């Protein structure tokens, strides 16, 4: 420990140090003091966090930030600080401002240079400053050098707890071991003088955010849930923000991992790549992957968008600041593996990014997943007394698309659950059932085009409406309802769990006079005549068989 106390040098230097330390105090937006106590409290609104506190200089610090008797806190600190300063312009500055021999190691000179390089409160504290700041880079670079030195003593302190600090000039950084919690970010370097009073400061950290939304076509609104039919094109949007202290990072890695359930696929135009299928913007600027600074990949299930370093010179022309947002949009659809019911077809995104300006650690931040629901419409065809299922009935199912009441704009449900302007007929199986998977919620019209043999075709259409109820808290499909307007059909069962709405449809038998089988029986002159005809046919058949069994013997000629 260098115990020498250097009385304040010329008045100009006194004023410079006083200004420098006052500016450091101004960097702390919520700092205040408590009389008659020495030390520090790092205030944090919520969550556990711990900090490493390094004393750089010893000094006598007055209430207004004026420092006298500045000296190095230790020989190890002096060597570590000077090693960084000597490659950061300090040698040239000393030669110009303090040309006398041996001026570089003097604590007052180093403190003066630090104040010049760290900058003013306005320059460092203004979040809208460009992401490339010489002052911030110097401050963070020195803090990283000290925090990663491994040989410098420090005091540990937890958020909102007081620790006793001797007077002097201190550096406070986040303890990397406390950054394990999702979404936690380390503070920017805090440089401040600590005097004879207890100071309370707030950390300088703010985590980025990530969110995911899907566009519900029926209401044209973005949200966490949507209903869709198979092969319907859906719009998805990812919105990511940057940390409020982006300016204090020397490197900032930013990766989005967007994962789909098996029932969702990104729509990639034929002959195109995933890079052509998505849109990435920063502010109003469209960004294209270059394979190095921005890489995009897709394996059919996970979309990865990776910004190697948003603090590199490559991104400087884009004017990225802590207020910038990264927005990704694309289209996806429900495929043949889509699940009906409350399980839904989920899509979630994870942001992996740098989380400590003075370290190299990263953390994951998970967005609330979005879910796309689809449903199953089941038609059950039975006789009018419901005693037996009827196969062979044929139906068309059409839906009036959202935003129109014109039946001419209705779309017909297809066998794969998609929609088309062309009608598609569904036939009941041996159990009298038609199952149509992958349908959207909404209003449907069911038309019987062919009746089962021996039954009358329905003369009126069946109207059925399917409506989901989704929990606002977590987007869970809490309830599925269906209503039917028809004298010939009713909703016999419905389940939100499996997403199936079953519609039971009854058919009335044809009158006996109109039944094809009965008409064939009436072409004779009655039961007796039919019996006689049958007997006659039998006699003829027997006679022919007997004749075939006799041999024809040729007649011989006699000679007399």
Phi and psi in degrees as a GROMACS rama.xvg file:
@    title "Ramachandran Plot"
@    xaxis  label "Phi"
@    yaxis  label "Psi"
@TYPE xy
-83.9727  106.663  UNK-2
-88.4424  -0.268588  UNK-3
-68.0343  135.252  UNK-4
-109.984  120.191  UNK-5
-98.9141  113.923  UNK-6
-59.4191  150.838  UNK-7
-56.8775  137.528  UNK-8
-83.0819  -156.521  UNK-9
-51.0744  158.488  UNK-10
-57.6604  -36.4469  UNK-11
-62.1673  -40.1661  UNK-12
-69.0245  -38.026  UNK-13
-58.9012  -45.6212  UNK-14
-65.0448  -37.6424  UNK-15
-65.3568  -44.1325  UNK-16
-67.7571  -38.6922  UNK-17
-61.3817  -42.9892  UNK-18
-64.8258  -43.6467  UNK-19
-61.1942  -46.8068  UNK-20
-71.255  -32.4277  UNK-21
-65.1545  -38.3118  UNK-22
-66.0179  -36.95  UNK-23
-61.9229  -40.647  UNK-24
-61.7437  -37.4242  UNK-25
-67.9325  -17.8885  UNK-26
-70.2474  -15.8828  UNK-27
-99.038  101.08  UNK-28
-65.2231  -27.5392  UNK-29
-121.496  31.6893  UNK-30
-79.1984  139.393  UNK-31
-150.483  167.572  UNK-32
-121.103  156.301  UNK-33
-121.526  124.292  UNK-34
-65.4741  151.111  UNK-35
65.7327  17.9565  UNK-36
-133.399  146.135  UNK-37
-114.105  135.32  UNK-38
141.583  -162.057  UNK-39
-148.694  145.885  UNK-40
-129.208  123.623  UNK-41
-94.4395  112.468  UNK-42
-87.4699  139.478  UNK-43
-142.053  128.873  UNK-44
-59.9887  -40.9554  UNK-45
-155.472  155.631  UNK-46
88.136  153.138  UNK-47
-85.6507  140.137  UNK-48
-157.739  146.654  UNK-49
-127.575  159.206  UNK-50
-134.152  153.609  UNK-51
-106.904  125.424  UNK-52
-113.86  117.842  UNK-53
-109.451  129.155  UNK-54
-89.8403  121.365  UNK-55
-91.4524  -48.0066  UNK-56
-126.198  147.535  UNK-57
-91.578  144.776  UNK-58
-167.819  161.494  UNK-59
-96.899  119.088  UNK-60
-115.631  124.487  UNK-61
-84.0794  173.35  UNK-62
-62.163  -27.639  UNK-63
-91.1523  8.33604  UNK-64
92.2906  1.34235  UNK-65
-71.5407  132.053  UNK-66
-115.689  138.928  UNK-67
-132.825  165.85  UNK-68
52.9907  51.6362  UNK-69
-78.5175  132.081  UNK-70
-147.331  160.085  UNK-71
-65.8512  142.296  UNK-72
-69.8588  -30.4663  UNK-73
-162.414  162.182  UNK-74
-64.5048  -37.2909  UNK-75
-63.474  -39.6863  UNK-76
-67.0695  -41.3093  UNK-77
-58.5824  -46.7236  UNK-78
-65.689  -39.8162  UNK-79
-67.9842  -42.3842  UNK-80
-67.2829  -46.5649  UNK-81
-64.7312  -33.1952  UNK-82
-62.0886  -37.6678  UNK-83
-75.9456  -40.5566  UNK-84
-65.4651  -34.6217  UNK-85
-68.5379  -19.8142  UNK-86
-104.417  12.9896  UNK-87
-126.451  26.326  UNK-88
92.5671  2.22418  UNK-89
-69.8262  -38.7671  UNK-90
-60.4673  -44.8081  UNK-91
-66.731  -38.9965  UNK-92
-65.9993  -41.6943  UNK-93
-63.2105  -43.1079  UNK-94
-61.522  -30.9372  UNK-95
-87.1222  -40.3831  UNK-96
-95.9668  -29.9329  UNK-97
-135.328  75.4295  UNK-98
-71.3955  -11.3333  UNK-99
-65.1399  152.322  UNK-100
-63.3588  138.767  UNK-101
79.3823  18.189  UNK-102
-81.7705  -25.1162  UNK-103
-60.7631  -43.0874  UNK-104
-75.4852  -9.20201  UNK-105
-67.579  131.912  UNK-106
-61.8523  -41.3325  UNK-107
-60.7819  -38.9598  UNK-108
-66.2307  -42.9455  UNK-109
-63.4151  -40.0691  UNK-110
-64.2733  -39.758  UNK-111
-64.0995  -42.1566  UNK-112
-65.9023  -39.9283  UNK-113
-58.6732  -42.5836  UNK-114
-64.7699  -34.6785  UNK-115
-71.0802  -36.6845  UNK-116
-83.0205  -31.6428  UNK-117
-71.5869  -33.1468  UNK-118
95.9003  -179.363  UNK-119
-85.1553  165.746  UNK-120
-61.0624  -38.7475  UNK-121
-65.3189  -39.2166  UNK-122
-68.7087  -39.6734  UNK-123
-85.2033  -36.9295  UNK-124
-82.8852  -11.2279  UNK-125
-81.6172  110.706  UNK-126
-68.9557  -17.2072  UNK-127
-90.6782  4.72347  UNK-128
-65.3387  151.14  UNK-129
-54.3039  154.663  UNK-130
-71.5769  -6.2254  UNK-131
-114.824  97.991  UNK-132
-120.531  123.175  UNK-133
-60.8592  -39.4806  UNK-134
-64.012  -46.9585  UNK-135
-65.4589  -38.8952  UNK-136
-63.0955  -40.943  UNK-137
-65.8841  -46.5073  UNK-138
-59.4418  -48.7448  UNK-139
-68.511  -39.1555  UNK-140
-60.7458  -44.1738  UNK-141
-66.4239  -42.4829  UNK-142
-61.8329  -41.5018  UNK-143
-62.6628  -41.5137  UNK-144
-62.4821  -39.7475  UNK-145
-75.8164  -43.969  UNK-146
-68.1681  -27.9886  UNK-147
-99.4389  8.29957  UNK-148
-64.8829  -42.0178  UNK-149
86.3414  -9.79  UNK-150
-120.55  -1.69461  UNK-151
-92.5055  132.603  UNK-152
-71.2849  148.736  UNK-153
-146.846  161.661  UNK-154
-106.376  137.611  UNK-155
-94.05  140.321  UNK-156
-144.745  140.592  UNK-157
-91.1521  154.62  UNK-158
-57.4482  139.915  UNK-159
67.441  14.1475  UNK-160
-117.571  142.141  UNK-161
-81.3247  142.491  UNK-162
-132.001  146.607  UNK-163
-80.3584  126.501  UNK-164
-128.383  130.749  UNK-165
-70.7861  156.91  UNK-166
-64.0496  143.64  UNK-167
153.82  -160.033  UNK-168
-112.259  126.271  UNK-169
-123.751  153.646  UNK-170
-117.317  132.653  UNK-171
-124.1  126.319  UNK-172
-131.66  165.347  UNK-173
-76.8195  138.209  UNK-174
-70.9301  119.25  UNK-175
-57.2353  -29.7511  UNK-176
-67.923  -14.5515  UNK-177
-95.8279  9.55711  UNK-178
-101.091  22.7524  UNK-179
-76.8901  -25.4493  UNK-180
-70.9821  138.564  UNK-181
-57.3676  133.216  UNK-182
83.3981  -1.96926  UNK-183
-80.0452  140.227  UNK-184
-125.379  147.443  UNK-185
-78.5103  154.912  UNK-186
-73.7229  153.16  UNK-187
-66.4401  157.034  UNK-188
-56.6151  132.848  UNK-189
-110.032  115.807  UNK-190
-108.542  125.246  UNK-191
-157.591  150.886  UNK-192
-84.8291  138.569  UNK-193
-115.486  123.325  UNK-194
-104.97  -143.705  UNK-195
-89.2629  12.6348  UNK-196
-123.252  162.713  UNK-197
-84.4732  122.895  UNK-198
-106.004  141.025  UNK-199
-116.17  125.498  UNK-200
-128.535  160.373  UNK-201
-105.006  141.352  UNK-202
-65.2976  156.25  UNK-203
-106.756  75.0722  UNK-204
-144.894  145.69  UNK-205
-155.826  122.832  UNK-206
-76.9995  149.633  UNK-207
-69.9185  168.663  UNK-208
-128.416  160.856  UNK-209
-143.274  138.718  UNK-210
-143.686  157.303  UNK-211
-134.42  138.015  UNK-212
-138.311  157.269  UNK-213
-130.2  145.79  UNK-214
-89.8421  120.915  UNK-215
-84.0229  114.98  UNK-216
-64.697  -36.1403  UNK-217
-66.1092  -31.1856  UNK-218
-112.103  -6.85631  UNK-219
56.3336  42.4699  UNK-220
-126.741  146.213  UNK-221
-84.5123  140.758  UNK-222
-168.306  -164.108  UNK-223
-94.3854  -9.84842  UNK-224
-137.078  156.708  UNK-225
-154.463  153.558  UNK-226
-108.175  144.371  UNK-227
-155.755  159.572  UNK-228
-98.3302  164.887  UNK-229
-62.0912  141.511  UNK-230
71.6718  4.50467  UNK-231
-73.6391  134.733  UNK-232
-79.3277  123.665  UNK-233
-116.445  143.873  UNK-234
-94.6042  128.295  UNK-235
-117.071  149.979  UNK-236
-141.922  130.937  UNK-237
-111.554  131.898  UNK-238
-125.866  118.497  UNK-239
-119.276  138.471  UNK-240
-106.287  171.61  UNK-241
-112.434  159.644  UNK-242
-67.1895  148.216  UNK-243
-64.9353  -22.8269  UNK-244
-105.111  34.0281  UNK-245
-54.3563  -35.6619  UNK-246
-60.4595  -21.076  UNK-247
-93.7662  2.21639  UNK-248
-91.0484  137.88  UNK-249
-87.5005  -24.6401  UNK-250
-143.253  137.727  UNK-251
-138.205  103.875  UNK-252
-85.1616  142.046  UNK-253
-147.202  109.556  UNK-254
-128.118  132.352  UNK-255
-106.893  128.374  UNK-256
-118.705  108.823  UNK-257
-105.623  110.549  UNK-258
-109.907  131.336  UNK-259
-105.16  151.126  UNK-260
-73.5276  170.799  UNK-261
-62.4656  -24.1867  UNK-262
-83.562  0.202918  UNK-263
-118.529  142.7  UNK-264
-138.671  139.55  UNK-265
-72.9928  136.692  UNK-266
-82.0043  110.236  UNK-267
-109.236  118.383  UNK-268
-56.2874  146.793  UNK-269
-58.4516  131.734  UNK-270
81.0656  3.74697  UNK-271
-110.812  173.789  UNK-272
-112.533  174.06  UNK-273
-61.4361  -32.2526  UNK-274
-63.3855  -28.876  UNK-275
-80.7735  -20.1086  UNK-276
-89.3614  -12.1287  UNK-277
-120.27  158.781  UNK-278
-121.892  128.766  UNK-279
-121.529  123.894  UNK-280
-128.579  146.914  UNK-281
-120.938  111.731  UNK-282
66.7787  -125.237  UNK-283
-101.96  8.39965  UNK-284
-100.387  127.558  UNK-285
-78.7644  130.063  UNK-286
-110.346  133.779  UNK-287
-111.719  137.303  UNK-288
-60.6815  140.508  UNK-289
-115.501  1.89858  UNK-290
84.2373  -6.84878  UNK-291
-129.733  -62.9188  UNK-292
-76.9329  -29.597  UNK-293
-138.071  118.903  UNK-294
-118.856  143.861  UNK-295
-129.235  134.624  UNK-296
-142.487  154.945  UNK-297
-152.096  124.666  UNK-298
-107.039  16.2672  UNK-299
94.4633  -14.304  UNK-300
-132.172  -38.5042  UNK-301
-119.348  128.645  UNK-302
-100.067  125.871  UNK-303
-118.428  127.19  UNK-304
-123.236  113.941  UNK-305
-122.605  113.688  UNK-306
-94.7613  111.725  UNK-307
-60.8213  -44.4061  UNK-308
-161.8  103.707  UNK-309
-72.5191  -5.32388  UNK-310
-100.361  2.56929  UNK-311
-76.7446  162.547  UNK-312
-62.4984  -21.4105  UNK-313
-58.7636  -35.3318  UNK-314
-91.6037  -3.57944  UNK-315
-58.62  -40.9685  UNK-316
-63.373  -18.2235  UNK-317
-82.2194  -6.35072  UNK-318
62.9234  38.6825  UNK-319
-70.6289  131.69  UNK-320
-129.625  177.871  UNK-321
-66.7902  -14.8404  UNK-322
-88.714  -5.44741  UNK-323
-72.6194  150.944  UNK-324
-122.183  144.125  UNK-325
-105.952  120.126  UNK-326
-120.318  129.123  UNK-327
-120.061  129.239  UNK-328
-129.555  150.062  UNK-329
-164.8  171.995  UNK-330
-112.368  141.811  UNK-331
-141.038  167.639  UNK-332
-143.06  158.958  UNK-333
-78.3109  127.361  UNK-334
-98.7638  -169.75  UNK-335
-69.1533  -11.7718  UNK-336
-95.235  7.06351  UNK-337
-61.4447  141.55  UNK-338
-100.028  132.454  UNK-339
-90.7891  149.021  UNK-340
105.669  -170.503  UNK-341
-68.5972  -20.1244  UNK-342
-62.5396  -35.3329  UNK-343
66.1979  176.621  UNK-344
-116.326  101.524  UNK-345
-87.7835  159.811  UNK-346
-149.953  118.818  UNK-347
-132.36  157.824  UNK-348
-130.379  141.623  UNK-349
-121.063  131.744  UNK-350
-100.151  121.823  UNK-351
-110.503  120.976  UNK-352
-150.626  162.844  UNK-353
-58.7594  143.171  UNK-354
-132.401  9.04912  UNK-355
-147.094  113.748  UNK-356
-59.2494  -28.5271  UNK-357
-102.22  9.81584  UNK-358
-140.255  -174.836  UNK-359
-114.933  12.9589  UNK-360
-75.3405  160.193  UNK-361
-133.93  158.827  UNK-362
-138.641  161.391  UNK-363
-103.096  139.722  UNK-364
-126.834  122.763  UNK-365
-101.095  133.384  UNK-366
-83.9786  156.692  UNK-367
-64.0815  126.65  UNK-368
-64.2719  153.099  UNK-369
-104.118  154.749  UNK-370
-131.833  140.319  UNK-371
-113.766  122.411  UNK-372
-102.56  146.154  UNK-373
-139.083  163.458  UNK-374
-132.926  171.874  UNK-375
-124.085  129.259  UNK-376
-104.894  122.75  UNK-377
-118.252  124.851  UNK-378
-103.584  128.745  UNK-379
-118.271  115.681  UNK-380
-98.7386  124.735  UNK-381
-136.363  165.142  UNK-382
-69.2556  166.585  UNK-383
-60.9094  -28.0448  UNK-384
-95.5524  7.51316  UNK-385
61.3481  22.8899  UNK-386
-84.4099  -22.2987  UNK-387
-150.55  149.172  UNK-388
-75.0403  154.149  UNK-389
-121.846  118.447  UNK-390
-95.97  165.859  UNK-391
87.419  -4.54593  UNK-392
-73.9562  146.575  UNK-393
-124.735  141.85  UNK-394
-134.601  155.344  UNK-395
-116.116  148.932  UNK-396
-129.218  123.669  UNK-397
-129.324  154.947  UNK-398
-125.054  134.667  UNK-399
-82.5415  115.106  UNK-400
-64.6529  152.187  UNK-401
-59.2997  140.879  UNK-402
90.6953  2.61862  UNK-403
-142.887  148.436  UNK-404
-113.928  10.8525  UNK-405
-86.4354  113.141  UNK-406
-59.4416  -23.7447  UNK-407
-67.2218  -17.3123  UNK-408
-98.3786  12.5457  UNK-409
-69.4084  148.278  UNK-410
-113.342  138.925  UNK-411
-89.5419  137.169  UNK-412
-72.0264  136.17  UNK-413
-101.766  171.316  UNK-414
-62.5887  -29.3423  UNK-415
-91.3213  8.63619  UNK-416
89.8904  -5.74325  UNK-417
-82.4983  -179.789  UNK-418
-120.843  150.58  UNK-419
-153.758  152.351  UNK-420
-66.8789  -14.9014  UNK-421
-92.3283  135.538  UNK-422
-67.1334  145.287  UNK-423
-130.569  128.376  UNK-424
-94.0099  137.766  UNK-425
-113.304  134.607  UNK-426
-112.502  138.424  UNK-427
-71.0896  145.424  UNK-428
-86.9993  -167.144  UNK-429
-64.495  -19.5151  UNK-430
-93.8954  5.11401  UNK-431
74.0658  25.6515  UNK-432
-121.084  140.113  UNK-433
-121.609  127.309  UNK-434
-116.1  120.139  UNK-435
-114.966  109.062  UNK-436
-93.9609  154.47  UNK-437
74.895  45.8433  UNK-438
-106.889  153.99  UNK-439
-82.2973  161.941  UNK-440
-73.0093  155.691  UNK-441
143.343  -164.241  UNK-442
-104.141  130.431  UNK-443
-124.585  150.245  UNK-444
-117.34  123.018  UNK-445
-106.52  125.692  UNK-446
-121.466  126.603  UNK-447
-84.4113  119.054  UNK-448
-96.1772  -30.8392  UNK-449
-136.206  128.842  UNK-450
-88.4046  158.235  UNK-451
-63.5655  154.433  UNK-452
-56.116  130.099  UNK-453
85.3961  6.19987  UNK-454
-128.51  153.806  UNK-455
-77.5967  141.43  UNK-456
-74.5659  142.257  UNK-457
-63.0163  133.198  UNK-458
-88.0205  -17.3861  UNK-459
-121.748  152.323  UNK-460
-75.6745  157.954  UNK-461
-104.89  127.607  UNK-462
-104.771  126.015  UNK-463
-134.057  138.808  UNK-464
-122.382  128.981  UNK-465
-111.613  127.203  UNK-466
-136.569  123.96  UNK-467
-91.3358  153.896  UNK-468
-120.162  119.117  UNK-469
-110.732  137.079  UNK-470
-68.7273  128.7  UNK-471
-69.3723  -25.2617  UNK-472
-70.2899  -46.0955  UNK-473
-131.87  6.58893  UNK-474
72.798  15.7691  UNK-475
-79.1082  140.051  UNK-476
-73.9752  99.6141  UNK-477
-85.358  -28.7295  UNK-478
-155.65  146.632  UNK-479
-130.475  124  UNK-480
-119.6  153.793  UNK-481
-144.913  136.101  UNK-482
-123.968  146.314  UNK-483
-130.444  134.296  UNK-484
-113.912  95.0946  UNK-485
-170.952  144.576  UNK-486
-81.5507  -14.5595  UNK-487
-103.764  -0.845847  UNK-488
-147.697  158.087  UNK-489
-152.386  158.079  UNK-490
-80.0174  110.876  UNK-491
-89.1374  -24.7332  UNK-492
-161.878  155.024  UNK-493
-154.969  141.346  UNK-494
-142.098  126.356  UNK-495
-74.7831  -29.945  UNK-496
-60.9269  -50.232  UNK-497
-101.538  -2.08205  UNK-498
69.788  27.0947  UNK-499
-106.428  126.743  UNK-500
-109.982  118.797  UNK-501
-103.518  126.061  UNK-502
-111.88  117.408  UNK-503
-93.7639  124.145  UNK-504
-116.913  129.989  UNK-505
-105.417  146.758  UNK-506
-122.207  143.283  UNK-507
-94.4104  135.094  UNK-508
-63.1889  150.674  UNK-509
-66.7294  152.957  UNK-510
-59.6467  150.435  UNK-511
-58.6892  -35.0512  UNK-512
-65.028  -21.211  UNK-513
-100.522  2.52318  UNK-514
-83.0612  129.005  UNK-515
-56.353  -39.1854  UNK-516
-65.4426  -41.6457  UNK-517
-64.3994  -40.4574  UNK-518
-61.4577  -37.7887  UNK-519
-62.7556  -36.4526  UNK-520
-70.6352  -18.7322  UNK-521
-98.9638  8.66154  UNK-522
-79.9144  -12.5713  UNK-523
-90.0725  -162.559  UNK-524
-109.567  15.8218  UNK-525
130.916  174.914  UNK-526
-63.0486  -40.3717  UNK-527
-66.1729  -45.3795  UNK-528
-59.588  -40.8071  UNK-529
-62.1316  -38.1126  UNK-530
-67.6109  -43.3213  UNK-531
-61.5169  -42.783  UNK-532
-60.106  -44.0296  UNK-533
-62.7698  -42.4341  UNK-534
-63.1054  -41.2028  UNK-535
-59.7842  -41.5256  UNK-536
-63.5474  -36.1729  UNK-537
-66.9702  -44.222  UNK-538
-60.9851  -44.8495  UNK-539
-59.7236  -43.1221  UNK-540
-63.678  -40.6127  UNK-541
-66.8475  -42.1725  UNK-542
-61.5263  -43.4052  UNK-543
-63.919  -37.9058  UNK-544
-66.4012  -38.2902  UNK-545
-66.579  -41.903  UNK-546
-62.2386  -39.0537  UNK-547
-65.3156  -22.3419  UNK-548
-83.2402  -13.4197  UNK-549
-87.3669  145.286  UNK-550
-94.0271  141.249  UNK-551
-88.7812  119.912  UNK-552
-98.0759  123.788  UNK-553
-67.7356  143.293  UNK-554
-79.417  131.244  UNK-555
-93.1979  145.902  UNK-556
-91.7864  129.461  UNK-557
-88.422  146.327  UNK-558
-109.013  134.355  UNK-559
